[in-house]
Amino acid sequence: MSEVDKLKNKGEEFKGNVKEGAGRASGDKDLEAEGQADQSKGNLKQAGEKVKDAFKGN
């Protein structure tokens, strides 16, 4: 299940990147900030998966 979680987290990061770009292109600061938040959340979750993997010995 860890691989599925990693893919979901990467997808969330990508979605945030797209939102940020769309917000920047359209001048929508709220959308840009939402995209940055989604990216941060995805990155944080990925870091958590790496910590879990380290404790598992992977």
C-alpha distance matrix in Angstrom:
0.0 3.8 5.4 5.2 6.4 8.7 10.1 10.7 12.5 14.4 15.4 16.7 18.6 20.1 21.1 22.8 24.6 25.9 27.0 28.7 30.5 31.6 32.9 34.7 36.3 37.4 38.5 36.2 35.5 33.3 31.0 31.0 30.1 27.4 25.9 26.2 24.5 21.5 21.4 21.7 19.0 16.6 17.9 17.7 14.0 13.5 15.8 13.9 10.8 13.5 15.0 12.0 11.8 15.6 15.7 13.4 15.8 13.8
3.8 0.0 3.8 5.4 5.0 6.2 8.7 9.8 10.5 12.3 14.2 15.3 16.5 18.3 19.8 21.1 22.6 24.4 25.7 26.9 28.7 30.3 31.4 32.9 34.6 36.1 36.9 34.8 33.8 31.9 29.6 29.2 28.3 25.8 24.1 24.0 22.5 19.7 19.1 19.2 16.8 14.2 15.0 14.7 11.3 10.3 12.3 10.7 7.3 9.8 11.6 9.0 8.6 12.4 13.0 11.1 13.3 11.1
5.4 3.8 0.0 3.8 5.4 5.0 6.3 8.7 9.8 10.5 12.3 14.3 15.3 16.5 18.3 20.0 21.1 22.6 24.3 25.7 27.1 28.6 30.1 31.5 33.0 34.6 35.7 33.9 33.1 31.5 28.9 28.4 27.9 25.5 23.4 23.6 22.6 19.5 18.5 19.3 17.3 14.1 14.9 15.7 12.4 10.6 13.3 12.7 9.2 11.0 13.7 11.8 10.5 14.2 15.6 13.6 15.0 12.0
5.2 5.4 3.8 0.0 3.8 5.4 5.2 6.2 8.6 9.9 10.5 12.4 14.3 15.2 16.4 18.4 19.9 21.0 22.5 24.3 25.8 26.9 28.4 30.2 31.5 32.8 34.1 32.0 31.5 29.6 26.9 26.8 26.4 23.7 21.8 22.5 21.3 17.9 17.6 18.7 16.3 13.3 15.1 15.8 12.3 11.4 14.6 13.8 10.8 13.4 15.9 13.9 13.5 17.2 18.2 16.5 18.3 15.6
6.4 5.0 5.4 3.8 0.0 3.8 5.4 5.0 6.1 8.6 9.7 10.5 12.3 14.1 15.1 16.5 18.4 19.9 20.9 22.4 24.4 25.6 26.7 28.5 30.2 31.4 32.3 30.0 29.2 27.2 24.8 24.7 23.8 21.2 19.6 19.9 18.3 15.2 15.0 15.6 12.9 10.3 12.1 12.3 8.7 8.4 11.6 10.4 7.9 11.1 13.3 11.6 12.0 15.5 16.5 15.4 17.6 15.3
8.7 6.2 5.0 5.4 3.8 0.0 3.8 5.5 5.1 6.2 8.6 9.9 10.6 12.3 14.2 15.4 16.6 18.5 20.0 21.0 22.7 24.4 25.6 26.9 28.6 30.3 31.2 29.3 28.4 26.8 24.3 23.6 23.0 20.8 18.7 18.6 17.7 14.7 13.5 14.3 12.5 9.2 10.1 11.2 8.2 6.3 9.7 9.8 7.0 9.2 12.2 11.4 11.0 14.2 16.0 15.2 16.6 13.9
10.1 8.7 6.3 5.2 5.4 3.8 0.0 3.8 5.4 5.0 6.1 8.6 9.8 10.4 12.1 14.1 15.1 16.4 18.2 19.8 21.0 22.4 24.1 25.5 26.8 28.4 29.7 27.9 27.5 26.0 23.1 22.7 22.6 20.2 17.8 18.4 17.9 14.4 13.5 15.2 13.5 10.0 11.7 13.5 10.7 9.2 12.9 13.3 10.8 12.8 16.0 15.2 14.6 17.8 19.7 18.7 19.9 16.9
10.7 9.8 8.7 6.2 5.0 5.5 3.8 0.0 3.8 5.4 5.0 6.2 8.6 9.8 10.4 12.3 14.2 15.2 16.3 18.2 19.9 20.9 22.3 24.1 25.6 26.7 27.9 25.7 25.3 23.4 20.7 20.7 20.4 17.5 15.6 16.6 15.5 11.9 12.0 13.6 11.3 8.3 11.0 12.4 9.5 9.4 13.1 13.0 11.3 14.1 16.6 15.8 16.1 19.4 20.8 20.1 21.9 19.3
12.5 10.5 9.8 8.6 6.1 5.1 5.4 3.8 0.0 3.8 5.3 5.0 6.3 8.6 9.8 10.6 12.4 14.4 15.3 16.5 18.5 20.0 20.9 22.5 24.3 25.7 26.4 24.4 23.4 21.7 19.3 18.8 18.1 15.7 13.7 13.9 12.8 9.6 9.0 10.2 8.2 4.8 7.3 8.7 6.3 6.1 9.8 10.3 9.3 11.7 14.3 14.2 14.8 17.5 19.3 19.2 20.8 18.4
14.4 12.3 10.5 9.9 8.6 6.2 5.0 5.4 3.8 0.0 3.8 5.4 5.0 6.2 8.6 9.8 10.5 12.5 14.3 15.2 16.6 18.4 19.9 21.0 22.6 24.3 25.4 23.8 23.1 21.9 19.1 18.2 18.2 16.2 13.4 13.7 13.7 10.5 8.8 10.9 10.1 6.4 7.8 10.6 9.1 7.6 11.1 12.6 11.3 12.8 15.9 16.3 16.1 18.7 21.0 20.8 21.8 19.0
15.4 14.2 12.3 10.5 9.7 8.6 6.1 5.0 5.3 3.8 0.0 3.8 5.4 5.0 6.0 8.5 9.7 10.5 12.2 14.1 15.3 16.4 18.1 19.8 21.0 22.4 23.8 22.0 21.8 20.4 17.3 17.0 17.4 14.9 12.3 13.6 13.6 9.9 9.4 12.2 11.0 7.9 10.5 13.0 11.3 10.8 14.4 15.5 14.3 16.3 19.2 19.2 19.3 22.1 24.1 23.7 25.0 22.2
16.7 15.3 14.3 12.4 10.5 9.9 8.6 6.2 5.0 5.4 3.8 0.0 3.8 5.4 5.0 6.2 8.6 9.9 10.5 12.1 14.2 15.3 16.2 18.1 19.8 20.9 21.8 19.7 19.1 17.4 14.7 14.5 14.3 11.6 9.5 10.7 10.0 6.3 6.6 9.2 7.8 5.4 8.7 10.8 9.6 10.2 13.5 14.4 14.1 16.3 18.8 19.0 19.8 22.3 24.1 24.2 25.8 23.3
18.6 16.5 15.3 14.3 12.3 10.6 9.8 8.6 6.3 5.0 5.4 3.8 0.0 3.8 5.5 5.1 6.3 8.8 9.9 10.5 12.4 14.3 15.2 16.4 18.3 20.0 20.6 19.0 18.1 17.0 14.4 13.2 13.2 11.4 8.5 8.8 9.1 6.1 4.2 7.3 7.4 4.8 6.7 9.8 9.7 9.4 12.3 14.1 14.1 15.5 18.1 19.1 19.6 21.7 23.9 24.3 25.4 23.0
20.1 18.3 16.5 15.2 14.1 12.3 10.4 9.8 8.6 6.2 5.0 5.4 3.8 0.0 3.8 5.3 5.0 6.3 8.7 9.8 10.6 12.4 14.2 15.3 16.5 18.3 19.6 18.3 18.2 17.5 14.3 13.2 14.3 12.5 9.1 10.4 11.6 8.6 7.1 10.7 11.1 8.5 10.2 13.5 13.2 12.5 15.5 17.5 17.0 18.3 21.2 22.0 22.0 24.3 26.7 26.8 27.7 24.9
21.1 19.8 18.3 16.4 15.1 14.2 12.1 10.4 9.8 8.6 6.0 5.0 5.5 3.8 0.0 3.8 5.4 5.1 6.2 8.6 9.9 10.6 12.2 14.1 15.3 16.4 17.8 16.0 16.2 15.0 11.6 11.5 12.6 10.2 7.3 9.8 10.5 7.3 7.6 11.2 11.1 9.4 12.0 14.7 14.3 14.5 17.6 19.0 18.8 20.6 23.2 23.8 24.3 26.7 28.8 28.9 30.1 27.5
22.8 21.1 20.0 18.4 16.5 15.4 14.1 12.3 10.6 9.8 8.5 6.2 5.1 5.3 3.8 0.0 3.8 5.4 5.0 6.0 8.5 9.8 10.3 12.0 14.0 15.2 15.8 14.0 13.4 12.3 9.4 8.5 9.2 7.2 3.9 6.0 7.1 4.7 4.8 8.4 9.0 8.4 10.5 13.0 13.5 14.1 16.5 18.2 18.8 20.3 22.6 23.6 24.4 26.4 28.5 29.1 30.4 28.0
24.6 22.6 21.1 19.9 18.4 16.6 15.1 14.2 12.4 10.5 9.7 8.6 6.3 5.0 5.4 3.8 0.0 3.8 5.5 5.1 6.2 8.6 9.9 10.5 12.2 14.2 15.1 14.1 13.7 13.7 10.6 8.8 10.4 9.7 5.9 7.0 9.6 8.0 6.4 10.0 11.6 10.4 11.5 14.7 15.5 15.3 17.5 19.9 20.2 21.1 23.7 25.1 25.4 27.2 29.7 30.3 31.1 28.5
25.9 24.4 22.6 21.0 19.9 18.5 16.4 15.2 14.4 12.5 10.5 9.9 8.8 6.3 5.1 5.4 3.8 0.0 3.8 5.4 5.1 6.1 8.5 9.8 10.5 12.2 13.9 12.9 13.6 13.5 9.9 9.1 11.6 10.4 7.1 9.6 11.9 10.0 9.6 13.3 14.4 13.2 14.9 17.9 18.3 18.2 20.8 22.9 22.9 24.1 26.8 27.9 28.2 30.2 32.6 32.9 33.9 31.1
27.0 25.7 24.3 22.5 20.9 20.0 18.2 16.3 15.3 14.3 12.2 10.5 9.9 8.7 6.2 5.0 5.5 3.8 0.0 3.8 5.4 5.1 6.0 8.4 9.8 10.5 11.7 9.9 10.5 9.8 6.2 6.1 8.6 7.1 4.6 8.0 9.9 8.6 9.4 12.6 13.6 13.4 15.4 17.8 18.4 19.1 21.5 23.2 23.8 25.3 27.6 28.6 29.4 31.4 33.5 34.1 35.3 32.9
28.7 26.9 25.7 24.3 22.4 21.0 19.8 18.2 16.5 15.2 14.1 12.1 10.5 9.8 8.6 6.0 5.1 5.4 3.8 0.0 3.8 5.5 5.1 6.1 8.5 10.0 10.2 9.1 8.7 9.1 6.3 4.0 6.7 7.1 4.3 6.0 9.1 9.0 8.9 11.6 13.5 13.7 14.8 17.3 18.7 19.1 21.0 23.1 24.0 25.1 27.3 28.8 29.6 31.2 33.5 34.4 35.3 33.0
30.5 28.7 27.1 25.8 24.4 22.7 21.0 19.9 18.5 16.6 15.3 14.2 12.4 10.6 9.9 8.5 6.2 5.1 5.4 3.8 0.0 3.8 5.4 5.0 6.0 8.5 9.7 9.8 10.5 11.7 8.8 6.8 10.2 10.7 7.9 9.5 12.8 12.4 11.7 14.7 16.8 16.3 17.2 20.2 21.4 21.4 23.4 25.8 26.3 27.1 29.6 31.2 31.5 33.2 35.7 36.4 37.1 34.6
31.6 30.3 28.6 26.9 25.6 24.4 22.4 20.9 20.0 18.4 16.4 15.3 14.3 12.4 10.6 9.8 8.6 6.1 5.1 5.5 3.8 0.0 3.8 5.4 5.1 6.0 8.3 7.9 9.8 10.7 7.4 7.1 10.8 10.7 8.8 11.4 14.1 13.5 13.8 16.9 18.3 18.1 19.7 22.3 23.2 23.6 25.8 27.9 28.4 29.6 32.1 33.3 33.8 35.7 38.1 38.6 39.6 37.0
32.9 31.4 30.1 28.4 26.7 25.6 24.1 22.3 20.9 19.9 18.1 16.2 15.2 14.2 12.2 10.3 9.9 8.5 6.0 5.1 5.4 3.8 0.0 3.8 5.5 5.2 5.7 4.6 6.0 7.2 4.8 4.3 8.0 8.7 7.9 10.1 12.6 13.0 13.7 16.1 17.7 18.3 19.7 21.9 23.2 24.0 25.9 27.8 28.8 30.1 32.2 33.6 34.5 36.2 38.3 39.2 40.3 38.0
34.7 32.9 31.5 30.2 28.5 26.9 25.5 24.1 22.5 21.0 19.8 18.1 16.4 15.3 14.1 12.0 10.5 9.8 8.4 6.1 5.0 5.4 3.8 0.0 3.8 5.6 5.1 6.3 6.9 9.6 8.0 5.8 9.3 11.2 9.8 10.9 14.0 14.8 14.6 16.9 19.2 19.6 20.4 22.8 24.5 24.9 26.5 28.8 29.9 30.7 32.8 34.6 35.3 36.7 39.1 40.1 40.9 38.6
36.3 34.6 33.0 31.5 30.2 28.6 26.8 25.6 24.3 22.6 21.0 19.8 18.3 16.5 15.3 14.0 12.2 10.5 9.8 8.5 6.0 5.1 5.5 3.8 0.0 3.8 5.6 7.8 9.8 12.2 10.2 9.0 12.8 14.0 12.5 14.1 17.2 17.5 17.3 20.0 22.1 22.1 23.0 25.7 27.1 27.3 29.2 31.5 32.2 33.1 35.5 37.1 37.5 39.1 41.6 42.4 43.1 40.6
37.4 36.1 34.6 32.8 31.4 30.3 28.4 26.7 25.7 24.3 22.4 20.9 20.0 18.3 16.4 15.2 14.2 12.2 10.5 10.0 8.5 6.0 5.2 5.6 3.8 0.0 3.8 5.4 8.6 10.7 9.1 9.2 12.7 13.7 13.1 15.2 17.8 18.1 18.7 21.3 23.0 23.4 24.7 27.1 28.4 29.0 30.9 33.0 33.8 35.0 37.2 38.7 39.4 41.1 43.4 44.2 45.2 42.7
38.5 36.9 35.7 34.1 32.3 31.2 29.7 27.9 26.4 25.4 23.8 21.8 20.6 19.6 17.8 15.8 15.1 13.9 11.7 10.2 9.7 8.3 5.7 5.1 5.6 3.8 0.0 3.8 6.0 9.0 8.7 8.3 11.2 13.1 13.1 14.4 16.9 18.1 18.7 20.6 22.6 23.5 24.6 26.6 28.3 29.1 30.7 32.7 34.0 35.1 37.0 38.7 39.6 41.1 43.3 44.4 45.4 43.2
36.2 34.8 33.9 32.0 30.0 29.3 27.9 25.7 24.4 23.8 22.0 19.7 19.0 18.3 16.0 14.0 14.1 12.9 9.9 9.1 9.8 7.9 4.6 6.3 7.8 5.4 3.8 0.0 3.8 5.5 5.5 6.3 8.8 10.1 10.8 12.6 14.4 15.6 16.9 18.7 20.2 21.4 22.9 24.6 26.1 27.3 28.9 30.6 32.0 33.4 35.1 36.6 37.8 39.4 41.4 42.4 43.7 41.7
35.5 33.8 33.1 31.5 29.2 28.4 27.5 25.3 23.4 23.1 21.8 19.1 18.1 18.2 16.2 13.4 13.7 13.6 10.5 8.7 10.5 9.8 6.0 6.9 9.8 8.6 6.0 3.8 0.0 3.8 5.5 4.9 6.1 8.5 9.8 10.5 12.2 14.2 15.3 16.4 18.2 19.9 21.0 22.4 24.3 25.7 26.9 28.6 30.3 31.5 33.0 34.7 36.1 37.4 39.3 40.7 42.0 40.1
33.3 31.9 31.5 29.6 27.2 26.8 26.0 23.4 21.7 21.9 20.4 17.4 17.0 17.5 15.0 12.3 13.7 13.5 9.8 9.1 11.7 10.7 7.2 9.6 12.2 10.7 9.0 5.5 3.8 0.0 3.8 5.4 5.1 6.1 8.6 9.9 10.5 12.3 14.2 15.3 16.4 18.3 19.9 20.9 22.5 24.3 25.7 26.9 28.7 30.3 31.6 33.0 34.7 36.2 37.8 39.1 40.6 38.9
31.0 29.6 28.9 26.9 24.8 24.3 23.1 20.7 19.3 19.1 17.3 14.7 14.4 14.3 11.6 9.4 10.6 9.9 6.2 6.3 8.8 7.4 4.8 8.0 10.2 9.1 8.7 5.5 5.5 3.8 0.0 3.8 5.4 5.0 6.1 8.6 9.7 10.4 12.3 14.2 15.2 16.4 18.3 19.8 21.0 22.5 24.3 25.7 27.0 28.7 30.4 31.6 32.9 34.7 36.5 37.4 39.0 36.9
31.0 29.2 28.4 26.8 24.7 23.6 22.7 20.7 18.8 18.2 17.0 14.5 13.2 13.2 11.5 8.5 8.8 9.1 6.1 4.0 6.8 7.1 4.3 5.8 9.0 9.2 8.3 6.3 4.9 5.4 3.8 0.0 3.8 5.4 5.1 6.3 8.7 9.9 10.7 12.5 14.3 15.5 16.6 18.5 20.1 21.2 22.7 24.6 26.0 27.2 28.9 30.6 31.7 33.2 35.2 36.4 37.6 35.5
30.1 28.3 27.9 26.4 23.8 23.0 22.6 20.4 18.1 18.2 17.4 14.3 13.2 14.3 12.6 9.2 10.4 11.6 8.6 6.7 10.2 10.8 8.0 9.3 12.8 12.7 11.2 8.8 6.1 5.1 5.4 3.8 0.0 3.8 5.3 5.0 6.2 8.6 9.8 10.5 12.3 14.2 15.2 16.4 18.4 19.9 21.0 22.6 24.4 25.7 27.1 28.7 30.3 31.6 33.3 34.7 36.1 34.4
27.4 25.8 25.5 23.7 21.2 20.8 20.2 17.5 15.7 16.2 14.9 11.6 11.4 12.5 10.2 7.2 9.7 10.4 7.1 7.1 10.7 10.7 8.7 11.2 14.0 13.7 13.1 10.1 8.5 6.1 5.0 5.4 3.8 0.0 3.8 5.4 5.0 6.2 8.7 9.8 10.5 12.3 14.2 15.2 16.5 18.4 19.9 21.1 22.7 24.5 25.9 27.1 28.7 30.4 31.9 33.1 34.7 32.9
25.9 24.1 23.4 21.8 19.6 18.7 17.8 15.6 13.7 13.4 12.3 9.5 8.5 9.1 7.3 3.9 5.9 7.1 4.6 4.3 7.9 8.8 7.9 9.8 12.5 13.1 13.1 10.8 9.8 8.6 6.1 5.1 5.3 3.8 0.0 3.8 5.4 5.1 6.2 8.6 9.8 10.6 12.3 14.2 15.4 16.5 18.4 20.0 21.2 22.7 24.6 25.9 27.0 28.8 30.7 31.6 33.0 30.9
26.2 24.0 23.6 22.5 19.9 18.6 18.4 16.6 13.9 13.7 13.6 10.7 8.8 10.4 9.8 6.0 7.0 9.6 8.0 6.0 9.5 11.4 10.1 10.9 14.1 15.2 14.4 12.6 10.5 9.9 8.6 6.3 5.0 5.4 3.8 0.0 3.8 5.5 5.1 6.2 8.6 9.9 10.5 12.2 14.3 15.3 16.5 18.4 20.0 21.1 22.7 24.5 25.7 27.0 29.0 30.3 31.5 29.7
24.5 22.5 22.6 21.3 18.3 17.7 17.9 15.5 12.8 13.7 13.6 10.0 9.1 11.6 10.5 7.1 9.6 11.9 9.9 9.1 12.8 14.1 12.6 14.0 17.2 17.8 16.9 14.4 12.2 10.5 9.7 8.7 6.2 5.0 5.4 3.8 0.0 3.8 5.4 5.1 6.1 8.6 9.8 10.5 12.3 14.2 15.3 16.5 18.5 20.0 21.2 22.7 24.4 25.8 27.3 28.7 30.3 28.8
21.5 19.7 19.5 17.9 15.2 14.7 14.4 11.9 9.6 10.5 9.9 6.3 6.1 8.6 7.3 4.7 8.0 10.0 8.6 9.0 12.4 13.5 13.0 14.8 17.5 18.1 18.1 15.6 14.2 12.3 10.4 9.9 8.6 6.2 5.1 5.5 3.8 0.0 3.8 5.4 5.1 6.2 8.6 9.9 10.6 12.3 14.3 15.4 16.6 18.5 20.1 21.2 22.6 24.5 26.1 27.0 28.7 26.8
21.4 19.1 18.5 17.6 15.0 13.5 13.5 12.0 9.0 8.8 9.4 6.6 4.2 7.1 7.6 4.8 6.4 9.6 9.4 8.9 11.7 13.8 13.7 14.6 17.3 18.7 18.7 16.9 15.3 14.2 12.3 10.7 9.8 8.7 6.2 5.1 5.4 3.8 0.0 3.8 5.4 5.1 6.1 8.6 9.9 10.5 12.3 14.3 15.4 16.5 18.5 20.0 21.0 22.6 24.7 25.7 26.9 24.9
21.7 19.2 19.3 18.7 15.6 14.3 15.2 13.6 10.2 10.9 12.2 9.2 7.3 10.7 11.2 8.4 10.0 13.3 12.6 11.6 14.7 16.9 16.1 16.9 20.0 21.3 20.6 18.7 16.4 15.3 14.2 12.5 10.5 9.8 8.6 6.2 5.1 5.4 3.8 0.0 3.8 5.4 5.0 6.1 8.6 9.8 10.5 12.3 14.3 15.3 16.6 18.5 19.9 21.1 22.9 24.4 25.7 24.2
19.0 16.8 17.3 16.3 12.9 12.5 13.5 11.3 8.2 10.1 11.0 7.8 7.4 11.1 11.1 9.0 11.6 14.4 13.6 13.5 16.8 18.3 17.7 19.2 22.1 23.0 22.6 20.2 18.2 16.4 15.2 14.3 12.3 10.5 9.8 8.6 6.1 5.1 5.4 3.8 0.0 3.8 5.5 5.1 6.2 8.6 9.9 10.6 12.5 14.4 15.5 16.7 18.5 20.1 21.5 22.7 24.5 23.0
16.6 14.2 14.1 13.3 10.3 9.2 10.0 8.3 4.8 6.4 7.9 5.4 4.8 8.5 9.4 8.4 10.4 13.2 13.4 13.7 16.3 18.1 18.3 19.6 22.1 23.4 23.5 21.4 19.9 18.3 16.4 15.5 14.2 12.3 10.6 9.9 8.6 6.2 5.1 5.4 3.8 0.0 3.8 5.5 5.2 6.2 8.7 9.9 10.6 12.4 14.4 15.4 16.5 18.5 20.3 21.1 22.6 20.6
17.9 15.0 14.9 15.1 12.1 10.1 11.7 11.0 7.3 7.8 10.5 8.7 6.7 10.2 12.0 10.5 11.5 14.9 15.4 14.8 17.2 19.7 19.7 20.4 23.0 24.7 24.6 22.9 21.0 19.9 18.3 16.6 15.2 14.2 12.3 10.5 9.8 8.6 6.1 5.0 5.5 3.8 0.0 3.8 5.4 5.0 6.2 8.7 9.9 10.6 12.5 14.3 15.3 16.6 18.7 20.0 21.0 19.3
17.7 14.7 15.7 15.8 12.3 11.2 13.5 12.4 8.7 10.6 13.0 10.8 9.8 13.5 14.7 13.0 14.7 17.9 17.8 17.3 20.2 22.3 21.9 22.8 25.7 27.1 26.6 24.6 22.4 20.9 19.8 18.5 16.4 15.2 14.2 12.2 10.5 9.9 8.6 6.1 5.1 5.5 3.8 0.0 3.8 5.4 5.1 6.3 8.8 9.9 10.7 12.5 14.3 15.4 17.0 18.6 20.1 19.0
14.0 11.3 12.4 12.3 8.7 8.2 10.7 9.5 6.3 9.1 11.3 9.6 9.7 13.2 14.3 13.5 15.5 18.3 18.4 18.7 21.4 23.2 23.2 24.5 27.1 28.4 28.3 26.1 24.3 22.5 21.0 20.1 18.4 16.5 15.4 14.3 12.3 10.6 9.9 8.6 6.2 5.2 5.4 3.8 0.0 3.8 5.4 5.0 6.3 8.7 9.9 10.6 12.4 14.3 15.6 16.6 18.5 17.1
13.5 10.3 10.6 11.4 8.4 6.3 9.2 9.4 6.1 7.6 10.8 10.2 9.4 12.5 14.5 14.1 15.3 18.2 19.1 19.1 21.4 23.6 24.0 24.9 27.3 29.0 29.1 27.3 25.7 24.3 22.5 21.2 19.9 18.4 16.5 15.3 14.2 12.3 10.5 9.8 8.6 6.2 5.0 5.4 3.8 0.0 3.8 5.3 5.0 6.3 8.7 9.8 10.5 12.4 14.5 15.2 16.5 14.6
15.8 12.3 13.3 14.6 11.6 9.7 12.9 13.1 9.8 11.1 14.4 13.5 12.3 15.5 17.6 16.5 17.5 20.8 21.5 21.0 23.4 25.8 25.9 26.5 29.2 30.9 30.7 28.9 26.9 25.7 24.3 22.7 21.0 19.9 18.4 16.5 15.3 14.3 12.3 10.5 9.9 8.7 6.2 5.1 5.4 3.8 0.0 3.8 5.4 5.0 6.3 8.7 9.8 10.6 12.7 14.3 15.3 14.2
13.9 10.7 12.7 13.8 10.4 9.8 13.3 13.0 10.3 12.6 15.5 14.4 14.1 17.5 19.0 18.2 19.9 22.9 23.2 23.1 25.8 27.9 27.8 28.8 31.5 33.0 32.7 30.6 28.6 26.9 25.7 24.6 22.6 21.1 20.0 18.4 16.5 15.4 14.3 12.3 10.6 9.9 8.7 6.3 5.0 5.3 3.8 0.0 3.8 5.4 5.1 6.3 8.6 9.9 10.9 12.4 14.3 13.7
10.8 7.3 9.2 10.8 7.9 7.0 10.8 11.3 9.3 11.3 14.3 14.1 14.1 17.0 18.8 18.8 20.2 22.9 23.8 24.0 26.3 28.4 28.8 29.9 32.2 33.8 34.0 32.0 30.3 28.7 27.0 26.0 24.4 22.7 21.2 20.0 18.5 16.6 15.4 14.3 12.5 10.6 9.9 8.8 6.3 5.0 5.4 3.8 0.0 3.8 5.4 5.0 6.1 8.6 10.0 10.4 12.2 10.9
13.5 9.8 11.0 13.4 11.1 9.2 12.8 14.1 11.7 12.8 16.3 16.3 15.5 18.3 20.6 20.3 21.1 24.1 25.3 25.1 27.1 29.6 30.1 30.7 33.1 35.0 35.1 33.4 31.5 30.3 28.7 27.2 25.7 24.5 22.7 21.1 20.0 18.5 16.5 15.3 14.4 12.4 10.6 9.9 8.7 6.3 5.0 5.4 3.8 0.0 3.8 5.4 5.0 6.1 8.7 9.8 10.4 9.1
15.0 11.6 13.7 15.9 13.3 12.2 16.0 16.6 14.3 15.9 19.2 18.8 18.1 21.2 23.2 22.6 23.7 26.8 27.6 27.3 29.6 32.1 32.2 32.8 35.5 37.2 37.0 35.1 33.0 31.6 30.4 28.9 27.1 25.9 24.6 22.7 21.2 20.1 18.5 16.6 15.5 14.4 12.5 10.7 9.9 8.7 6.3 5.1 5.4 3.8 0.0 3.8 5.4 5.0 6.4 8.7 9.9 10.0
12.0 9.0 11.8 13.9 11.6 11.4 15.2 15.8 14.2 16.3 19.2 19.0 19.1 22.0 23.8 23.6 25.1 27.9 28.6 28.8 31.2 33.3 33.6 34.6 37.1 38.7 38.7 36.6 34.7 33.0 31.6 30.6 28.7 27.1 25.9 24.5 22.7 21.2 20.0 18.5 16.7 15.4 14.3 12.5 10.6 9.8 8.7 6.3 5.0 5.4 3.8 0.0 3.8 5.4 5.3 6.2 8.7 8.9
11.8 8.6 10.5 13.5 12.0 11.0 14.6 16.1 14.8 16.1 19.3 19.8 19.6 22.0 24.3 24.4 25.4 28.2 29.4 29.6 31.5 33.8 34.5 35.3 37.5 39.4 39.6 37.8 36.1 34.7 32.9 31.7 30.3 28.7 27.0 25.7 24.4 22.6 21.0 19.9 18.5 16.5 15.3 14.3 12.4 10.5 9.8 8.6 6.1 5.0 5.4 3.8 0.0 3.8 5.4 5.0 6.1 5.2
15.6 12.4 14.2 17.2 15.5 14.2 17.8 19.4 17.5 18.7 22.1 22.3 21.7 24.3 26.7 26.4 27.2 30.2 31.4 31.2 33.2 35.7 36.2 36.7 39.1 41.1 41.1 39.4 37.4 36.2 34.7 33.2 31.6 30.4 28.8 27.0 25.8 24.5 22.6 21.1 20.1 18.5 16.6 15.4 14.3 12.4 10.6 9.9 8.6 6.1 5.0 5.4 3.8 0.0 3.8 5.4 5.1 6.0
15.7 13.0 15.6 18.2 16.5 16.0 19.7 20.8 19.3 21.0 24.1 24.1 23.9 26.7 28.8 28.5 29.7 32.6 33.5 33.5 35.7 38.1 38.3 39.1 41.6 43.4 43.3 41.4 39.3 37.8 36.5 35.2 33.3 31.9 30.7 29.0 27.3 26.1 24.7 22.9 21.5 20.3 18.7 17.0 15.6 14.5 12.7 10.9 10.0 8.7 6.4 5.3 5.4 3.8 0.0 3.8 5.4 7.7
13.4 11.1 13.6 16.5 15.4 15.2 18.7 20.1 19.2 20.8 23.7 24.2 24.3 26.8 28.9 29.1 30.3 32.9 34.1 34.4 36.4 38.6 39.2 40.1 42.4 44.2 44.4 42.4 40.7 39.1 37.4 36.4 34.7 33.1 31.6 30.3 28.7 27.0 25.7 24.4 22.7 21.1 20.0 18.6 16.6 15.2 14.3 12.4 10.4 9.8 8.7 6.2 5.0 5.4 3.8 0.0 3.8 5.7
15.8 13.3 15.0 18.3 17.6 16.6 19.9 21.9 20.8 21.8 25.0 25.8 25.4 27.7 30.1 30.4 31.1 33.9 35.3 35.3 37.1 39.6 40.3 40.9 43.1 45.2 45.4 43.7 42.0 40.6 39.0 37.6 36.1 34.7 33.0 31.5 30.3 28.7 26.9 25.7 24.5 22.6 21.0 20.1 18.5 16.5 15.3 14.3 12.2 10.4 9.9 8.7 6.1 5.1 5.4 3.8 0.0 3.8
13.8 11.1 12.0 15.6 15.3 13.9 16.9 19.3 18.4 19.0 22.2 23.3 23.0 24.9 27.5 28.0 28.5 31.1 32.9 33.0 34.6 37.0 38.0 38.6 40.6 42.7 43.2 41.7 40.1 38.9 36.9 35.5 34.4 32.9 30.9 29.7 28.8 26.8 24.9 24.2 23.0 20.6 19.3 19.0 17.1 14.6 14.2 13.7 10.9 9.1 10.0 8.9 5.2 6.0 7.7 5.7 3.8 0.0
